């Protein structure tokens, strides 16, 4: 039995689970997919899960946790798990957990996130209180819910009209940066202390990416409101001269995170940016874990092709890090 065969990799069946499980299989781990009943078809069909555990709702995870503990399972978090289980319940998880759990509460608060990005000296869009909005702003509700319900307002009156009955929810008004939204995928190894660039994607969002299909003269016939609900992702390579800046930004957020929590950020993460016409990156958000945009590179990206002689997805890289940590007897370095 290989050392890693004494462990299992487990994740929830959603978001980037196909890639996480496939990558873990490629690295020789037993894989377990926890699925909400009725959602298991892809995990069966693609053969990425050696075992599927069905539950009725996310909270029922705690009913099956003993099975995972017995199997020496290591849980890989992703955005759906965080959104549906919630960060308080995640702190109660006893199963081994890949990544820094302390960073979750920082990521979840837009203020703390902004402070983190500022400490890293990155360009970030200006934020406003509703009454001080003096330029087109994007109004975002808290929680990673794929851009659902976000809207644009250029002044307080428009804001009041559009926020309607959601005023009591937590939201941020952020300057709308005109440019191209670009999502940068990184991996930072706490074992080698090296930062790797894994790839980039752009999102395919409804309806903002569909509006251009209707000629301006015809748009007047529709009651159009711009919305940003993510439906999928597309691959992207960057103008090569921008890559030094990409590495610099990634390294700065890692360094800044080490002042925020004991372990600091490690594993997969993503900087969500807008690149303006003068080629400046504005970072509007950080995701401190694997993002769904990495799914476009299940077989590796142009950048992982350069570094690895084999197909390397982010999911596989996570499993590789765990495998190396086990081999060096340093598993605690990758568990939070
Ligand atoms: P999520 O919380 O789902 O990650 P985001 O904060 O990424 O949501 O925003 C969703 C979409 O809104 C982005 O893909 C981008 O198109 C757009 N967006 C977000 N912030 C800005 C900004 N400051 N300027 C311009 N567009 C933005």
Boltz pocket constraint, residues with backbone or C-beta under 6 A from the ligand:
constraints:
  - pocket:
      binder: B
      contacts: [[A, 125], [A, 138], [A, 140], [A, 141], [A, 143], [A, 144], [A, 145], [A, 146], [A, 147], [A, 148], [A, 150], [A, 174], [A, 175], [A, 176], [A, 177], [A, 178], [A, 181], [A, 203], [A, 205], [A, 228], [A, 272], [A, 274], [A, 284], [A, 285]]
      max_distance: 6.0
